[in-house]
Structure formats: C-alpha cells, structure tokens
Amino acid sequence: MHIPLDVRDFALTKEPARPLPSVISDTLRAARLRAGLKQTEVAHLIGISPGVYSRLERGRTLPSVRTLYRLCTVLEASPNELLGYPDALPPDVVAAAKDALRRRVHQLDGRQALALVQLLSGVR
C-alpha cells in the first residue's frame, strides 16, 4: 500500500537569508576546522586544487554536486549542514509528522498493519 505524504503537514525551515556562497563558506570552514584539517589537505582528499578550495571557503564559488558530496564525506558533515540548514527538524514539525503517521497507521487494515510491522522489524 502506498501512503502519500501530505507535504503541507511538514513545513520546511526558511531558506538562509544570506547568499548561498556565503553560507557554504562559513559552514565549510567550520566543518574543516572541526575535522582538524588544513585547506590543502581537504583539497587533496576531494581531488580539487587548493586554489579552488580556497575560493569555496571565501564564498567566491559554489561546489558542484559531486564536490559537495566529497566534502560531506571527507568532513563528515551532512549536505544540510554545509548548505546551512539544521540537521534536526524543529520539535513542532516532528510532532506534526508523528501525528500524521499515527493517523495513517490507524487507517490500515490488519493485513497492511502486519506487513508494516514485518517491514519495520528489520529497520534500526
């Protein structure tokens, strides 16, 4: 059974007020310092020149999707973190999502509920 999400139930956080290159610049620098790496080390690990990496940290350019993925891997950061969005949803959004899920689970018949339990038993 397909249970469509009602996106109106899950309000996303507002976009960052600052330009994206500036946001990525700050979050990238913070993640690199947290990882204890130098700019040249990060550049080498993700396969770009130190000059290109320096422009990323100064907010002069945006990373490609491929580079963003590599940055996330090397710096152990989520894409949300590097893009300036919180990793955790606000409590009111979580509560609304739980309520919506609870309502939908109560609408399942016995066979569907059993299938859901079996599916979730393998999920951590």
Secondary structure, DSSP 8 states (H G I E B T S, - for coil): ------GGGS------SS-HHHHHHHHHHHHHHHHT--HHHHHHHHTS-HHHHHHHHTTSS---HHHHHHHHHHHT--HHHHTT--SS--HHHHHHHHHHHHHHHHT--HHHHHHHHHHHHT--
